[in-house]
Amino acid sequence: MAYEIETFPVGSFQCNCSILFDPGTLQAIVIDPGDELDKIIQRLEFHKLSLKALWHSHAHIDHVGATKGLFELTAAKNHEEGLPPPKVYFAPR
């Protein structure tokens, strides 16, 4: 099984946000959703992905800024599709 990854800068600090996904199942993990919620949602929709998890390398604002909005929007979408809400993870220190 091969995963695909798309990385793009978000926010005024240009934090690298990444979407790691399985093209077979269309399940994704968003890594460091720092800002620009609309941009992240647009990329998920472009690939027709369901969000399985949000993963953060650390808790600085430039890495977590879009987390709440992304969680809320995708949890509602997942619910409509009969999927659980995305899990939220932070890397251990």
trRosetta pair geometry for C-beta under 8 A, 3 or more apart (Angstrom, degrees):
i j d omega theta_ij theta_ji phi_ij phi_ji
1 22 6.7 -11 175 -137 119 109
1 24 6.8 -84 -138 12 102 140
2 23 7.6 -5 87 24 83 110
3 20 5.8 17 164 -177 132 89
3 21 6.6 156 -162 79 87 28
3 22 5.7 -55 -109 -85 79 60
3 23 7.9 156 -139 -7 37 78
4 20 7.6 168 86 -152 43 47
4 21 5.7 -22 62 65 87 81
4 22 7.9 148 19 -102 78 16
4 23 5.7 59 -4 -43 122 106
5 18 5.7 -6 -170 -172 104 112
5 19 6.9 162 -152 81 54 49
5 20 4.9 -13 -102 -101 90 71
5 21 7.6 152 -88 18 43 65
6 18 6.8 158 81 -154 44 61
6 19 4.9 -3 55 53 95 99
6 21 8.0 -3 7 13 97 109
6 43 6.2 -160 101 -172 143 131
6 47 7.7 -163 -4 -45 143 142
7 16 5.3 5 -175 -173 110 106
7 17 7.1 164 -150 82 59 41
7 18 4.4 -22 -96 -98 83 88
7 19 7.9 -168 -73 21 43 61
8 16 7.4 147 74 -147 18 63
8 17 6.0 -26 68 62 70 89
8 18 8.0 143 17 -90 57 45
8 39 7.3 -130 107 155 135 123
8 43 7.2 -172 20 -74 140 152
9 14 4.0 -11 -168 -161 130 79
9 15 6.8 134 -151 64 67 30
9 16 6.0 -45 -91 -90 61 53
9 17 7.3 114 -140 13 14 82
10 14 7.3 134 52 -136 26 31
10 15 5.7 -36 62 64 80 84
10 16 8.0 109 15 -133 80 11
10 17 4.6 28 -2 -12 126 127
10 33 7.3 -13 65 -162 164 46
10 34 4.9 154 86 64 111 96
10 35 4.7 174 145 62 100 74
10 36 4.2 -139 -151 34 100 118
10 39 6.1 -178 -111 75 103 138
10 40 7.0 6 -94 -53 149 99
10 66 7.2 -54 154 -12 150 136
11 14 6.7 -137 77 -49 69 24
11 15 5.6 19 46 18 121 97
11 34 4.7 -90 -2 122 139 109
11 35 3.0 101 -75 34 103 138
11 36 6.0 -136 -51 -13 59 96
11 62 5.8 -174 99 -143 152 79
11 65 6.2 106 -88 40 140 152
12 35 7.3 6 4 53 65 171
13 34 6.9 -100 62 166 109 146
13 35 7.9 122 33 2 87 133
13 62 3.9 -36 54 -129 149 140
15 32 5.8 -132 154 156 118 120
15 34 3.6 93 62 -23 142 165
15 35 7.1 114 35 12 114 93
15 62 4.4 158 -51 153 130 95
15 63 5.6 -163 -159 -83 152 60
16 32 6.5 54 89 85 61 141
17 30 6.8 -7 -178 -173 100 95
17 31 6.9 160 -163 81 51 61
17 32 5.4 -141 -108 95 58 82
17 33 5.6 63 -133 -106 122 44
17 34 5.9 -133 -67 16 103 88
17 36 7.8 -138 -2 62 152 106
17 40 6.2 -82 150 -94 153 108
17 66 8.0 7 -108 39 145 135
18 30 7.3 160 85 -158 49 48
18 31 4.3 -5 59 53 97 111
18 32 6.8 54 17 41 80 97
19 28 5.4 -11 -172 -167 95 128
19 29 7.4 158 -155 78 49 45
19 30 5.5 -20 -101 -103 74 70
19 31 7.6 -163 -75 17 26 78
19 40 7.6 151 -65 -153 115 80
19 43 5.8 -174 -12 126 153 126
19 44 6.7 -163 -127 -79 146 72
19 47 7.4 167 128 23 143 150
19 49 7.1 150 179 47 128 171
20 28 6.6 147 78 -157 46 70
20 29 4.8 -11 61 58 100 97
20 31 6.5 49 -8 -18 106 115
21 26 6.9 2 179 -151 119 35
21 27 6.6 177 -147 90 79 38
21 28 3.9 -29 -93 -98 103 87
21 29 7.4 -175 -75 21 57 60
21 47 6.3 118 69 137 167 150
21 49 5.3 -79 -122 -116 146 135
22 25 4.5 24 96 37 125 96
22 26 7.0 -75 83 -21 75 16
22 27 5.5 13 38 51 108 81
22 28 7.7 -150 19 -74 65 50
23 26 7.1 26 -153 -76 29 59
23 47 8.0 -97 -109 -170 77 111
26 47 7.2 174 -142 138 87 89
26 48 5.7 -46 -148 108 136 86
26 49 5.3 -155 178 -113 78 53
26 50 6.0 76 119 9 90 85
27 49 7.0 107 -137 -162 11 86
27 50 5.5 -35 -108 71 62 93
27 51 7.9 101 -162 -140 63 9
27 52 4.5 44 -180 -39 108 126
28 44 6.4 -151 54 -124 158 93
28 47 7.4 99 -66 91 138 134
28 49 4.1 33 -18 175 130 137
28 50 6.8 161 19 75 85 39
28 51 5.5 -47 73 -106 95 53
28 52 6.3 163 64 12 36 88
29 51 7.7 102 -103 -156 27 70
29 52 5.9 -49 -72 66 71 96
29 53 4.6 -8 -119 68 92 94
29 54 7.4 171 -164 -89 68 19
29 55 5.6 22 173 -3 115 115
30 33 5.0 34 139 -58 126 111
30 40 6.3 52 -139 -166 143 124
30 44 7.6 -48 -69 -72 119 117
30 51 6.3 -21 -11 -133 107 114
30 53 7.7 -162 31 99 62 52
30 54 5.4 -17 66 -115 95 70
30 55 7.2 173 86 27 44 71
30 70 6.5 -90 66 170 160 151
31 55 4.8 -24 -107 74 74 100
31 56 7.5 162 -160 -87 56 28
31 57 7.1 56 179 -37 98 91
32 55 7.6 -33 -28 96 57 68
32 56 6.0 105 -87 -129 56 58
32 57 5.6 -9 -69 6 113 100
32 63 4.4 -63 -142 -151 92 86
32 64 7.8 -74 -144 -60 54 49
33 37 7.6 54 172 -101 116 64
33 40 5.6 33 -136 -104 106 163
33 54 6.2 -56 4 -145 124 111
33 56 8.0 -73 26 -87 72 88
33 63 7.9 73 52 172 36 47
33 64 7.1 43 71 -137 72 30
33 65 7.3 -127 121 62 69 63
33 66 4.1 -98 148 72 102 105
33 67 5.6 139 72 -73 114 59
33 70 5.1 -39 162 -8 166 160
34 61 7.6 80 -155 134 84 49
34 62 4.7 5 -152 167 128 51
34 63 5.0 -37 -88 -100 95 22
34 64 6.8 15 -111 9 51 24
34 65 5.0 40 173 25 47 104
34 66 6.5 37 82 6 20 98
35 62 7.1 -43 -21 -143 110 55
35 65 4.3 5 -77 83 72 141
35 66 5.6 154 -115 -39 15 102
36 39 3.9 3 147 21 115 122
36 40 6.5 128 104 -19 78 87
36 66 6.6 -55 57 -65 40 141
37 40 5.8 -61 -152 37 34 109
37 41 6.2 30 156 -17 70 108
37 66 4.3 171 -78 -143 77 113
37 69 4.5 -35 -113 102 151 138
37 70 5.9 -152 -133 -60 93 81
37 73 7.6 124 179 1 119 144
38 41 5.8 -55 -144 40 31 110
38 42 6.1 38 155 -26 64 106
39 42 5.6 -52 -149 32 28 116
39 43 6.8 26 154 -17 61 104
40 43 6.0 -56 -154 34 32 108
40 44 6.6 31 150 -17 65 105
40 66 5.9 136 9 132 147 157
40 70 6.0 -33 103 -101 143 124
41 44 5.6 -55 -149 37 34 112
41 45 6.1 30 155 -16 68 109
41 70 7.3 -157 -64 -115 86 80
41 73 6.4 -37 -101 118 127 156
42 45 5.9 -58 -146 41 28 109
42 46 6.2 37 153 -29 64 105
43 46 5.5 -44 -144 27 32 118
43 47 6.8 13 161 -1 62 106
44 47 6.5 -72 -156 47 27 96
44 49 4.7 -102 -159 62 73 106
44 51 6.4 -27 -135 -58 144 99
44 74 7.5 -70 163 -95 169 118
45 48 7.0 28 -169 -81 37 41
45 49 7.8 -94 -59 34 20 75
50 74 7.7 128 -167 -165 56 103
50 77 7.4 -160 -128 119 78 110
50 78 6.1 103 -164 -101 105 87
50 81 6.5 -117 -109 81 130 159
50 83 5.7 85 -178 18 142 176
51 54 7.3 21 175 -56 122 79
51 70 7.3 175 -132 165 171 97
51 74 4.0 -11 39 -170 134 151
51 77 7.9 80 22 70 99 121
51 78 6.9 -92 58 -57 78 119
51 86 4.5 -36 125 -72 100 134
52 86 5.9 105 132 -122 14 84
52 87 7.3 -10 150 22 63 88
53 86 5.3 168 -94 -170 24 93
53 87 4.6 -20 -113 60 92 85
53 88 7.3 173 -161 -80 71 26
53 89 6.2 14 -180 1 119 110
54 67 5.9 120 163 -135 155 89
54 70 6.5 121 -93 103 133 125
54 71 6.4 -69 -14 -75 147 91
54 86 5.6 83 -18 135 85 131
54 87 7.4 -153 30 94 67 45
54 88 4.8 -8 63 -115 107 71
54 89 6.9 174 89 27 56 67
55 89 4.8 -10 -113 68 71 108
55 90 7.9 162 -161 -86 53 24
55 91 7.5 66 177 -51 91 82
56 59 6.3 64 139 -81 142 56
56 63 5.6 111 -154 139 96 111
56 64 5.6 16 -121 -84 142 94
56 67 7.3 -19 -66 -86 127 133
56 88 7.8 18 -8 -177 109 83
56 89 6.8 -175 23 96 73 57
56 90 4.8 -22 66 -110 108 68
56 91 6.6 -124 97 -2 59 81
57 63 6.1 -101 48 -156 87 149
57 91 5.2 6 -148 0 38 137
58 63 5.9 82 68 56 67 160
58 90 7.4 65 -126 -164 26 96
58 91 6.4 -49 -64 50 57 110
59 63 7.0 -134 -130 75 11 114
59 64 5.7 6 -149 -27 56 145
59 90 6.2 1 -61 -135 97 134
60 63 5.1 75 64 14 79 105
60 64 7.1 158 80 7 35 98
61 64 6.3 -80 -132 53 30 88
61 65 5.5 57 173 -68 72 93
62 65 6.7 -2 -118 -21 23 117
64 67 4.7 -24 -171 -17 75 129
66 69 5.6 -67 -165 54 66 107
66 70 5.0 65 139 -27 91 113
67 70 5.9 -66 -142 41 22 108
67 71 6.0 23 162 -20 64 109
67 88 6.8 75 -169 -133 117 126
68 71 5.9 -57 -147 35 25 110
68 72 6.3 20 158 -16 63 109
69 72 5.9 -56 -144 38 29 109
69 73 6.2 22 162 -13 66 110
70 73 6.2 -57 -142 41 27 105
70 74 6.0 10 166 -4 64 116
71 74 6.4 -71 -142 47 21 98
71 75 5.8 24 163 -25 65 113
71 85 7.1 48 -173 177 84 113
71 86 6.2 -126 -125 61 71 109
71 88 6.4 -19 -96 -67 131 121
72 75 5.9 -52 -138 32 23 111
72 76 6.7 22 160 -16 59 106
73 76 6.1 -61 -158 35 28 108
73 77 6.5 22 151 -14 65 110
74 77 5.3 -52 -143 41 40 113
74 78 5.9 44 156 -23 69 104
74 85 7.4 112 106 -153 81 70
74 86 5.5 22 107 -13 128 123
75 78 5.7 -52 -144 38 29 112
75 79 6.4 36 152 -26 62 104
75 85 3.7 8 -125 -126 98 107
75 86 6.5 -106 -73 17 75 77
76 79 5.7 -51 -150 30 30 115
76 80 6.8 32 152 -18 62 103
77 80 5.8 -54 -155 33 33 112
77 81 6.6 16 152 -6 65 111
78 81 5.7 -69 -150 48 33 103
78 83 3.9 -89 -166 81 90 102
78 84 6.4 -31 150 87 134 23
78 85 5.7 155 69 -99 141 40
78 86 6.9 171 -33 -35 153 71
79 82 7.7 45 -176 -68 29 20
79 83 7.4 -90 -58 59 23 62
79 85 7.2 3 -53 -69 90 81
